[in-house]
Amino acid sequence: MAGIYEAVALVLLGLCAPMLYRVFKGPTIADRVLATDAIGVLVANALALLSVQYGRAIYLDVAIVVAALGFIGTLAIAKVLESGKL
């Protein structure tokens, strides 16, 4: 069971590659913001799996911080795009 968590975490991190393509080649700012948010979600999920795998709470703490910063960043960019000012 131990190797399954690592394999799934690697698959999740591998799914970041198409998102990175969208970040760099996205036709609109909204595509880039959504891709960045998706990368944050994938990384947070991979860290949560690694936390379960190794039994270390620090990975879960980092996953929560990554998820929170991704959410706050997405809200800030959405507000800037909507109103033009922060």
C-alpha positions in Angstrom: 0.0 0.0 0.0 3.0 2.3 0.6 4.0 2.6 -3.0 0.4 3.4 -4.2 0.4 6.8 -2.4 3.7 7.7 -4.0 2.5 6.6 -7.4 -0.7 8.6 -7.2 1.3 11.7 -5.9 3.6 11.4 -8.9 0.6 11.2 -11.3 -0.9 14.3 -9.7 2.4 16.1 -10.1 2.6 14.9 -13.7 -0.8 16.4 -14.4 0.8 19.8 -13.7 2.6 19.7 -17.1 -0.5 20.4 -19.2 -1.4 23.2 -16.7 2.0 24.7 -17.1 1.5 24.8 -20.8 -1.8 26.7 -20.3 -0.1 29.1 -17.9 2.5 30.0 -20.5 0.4 29.8 -23.7 -3.0 30.6 -22.4 -4.9 32.9 -24.8 -6.5 34.9 -21.9 -5.6 35.9 -18.4 -8.6 33.9 -17.1 -7.1 30.7 -18.6 -3.8 31.4 -16.9 -5.4 32.1 -13.5 -7.5 28.9 -13.7 -4.4 26.8 -14.7 -2.4 28.3 -11.8 -5.2 27.5 -9.4 -5.4 23.9 -10.7 -1.7 23.5 -10.2 -2.1 24.6 -6.6 -4.9 22.1 -6.0 -2.8 19.3 -7.6 0.2 20.1 -5.5 -1.9 20.4 -2.3 -3.4 17.0 -3.0 0.0 15.4 -3.7 1.3 16.8 -0.4 -1.7 15.5 1.5 -1.1 12.0 0.0 2.6 12.2 1.0 1.5 13.2 4.5 -0.5 10.0 4.8 2.2 8.0 3.2 5.0 9.1 5.6 2.9 9.9 8.6 4.3 13.4 8.9 1.9 16.2 9.7 4.2 18.9 8.3 3.3 17.9 4.7 -0.4 18.4 5.6 0.4 21.8 7.0 2.2 22.8 3.9 -0.7 21.5 1.8 -3.1 23.7 3.7 -0.9 26.7 3.2 -0.6 26.0 -0.6 -4.3 25.6 -0.9 -5.1 28.8 1.1 -2.5 30.9 -0.9 -3.9 29.6 -4.2 -7.4 30.5 -3.2 -6.5 34.0 -2.0 -4.4 34.6 -5.1 -7.2 33.6 -7.3 -9.6 35.9 -5.5 -7.1 38.8 -5.7 -6.6 38.3 -9.5 -10.3 38.0 -10.1 -10.9 41.3 -8.2 -8.1 43.0 -10.2 -9.6 41.7 -13.5 -13.1 42.8 -12.6 -12.4 46.3 -11.2 -9.0 47.1 -12.6 -7.6 47.9 -9.1 -6.8 46.0 -6.0 
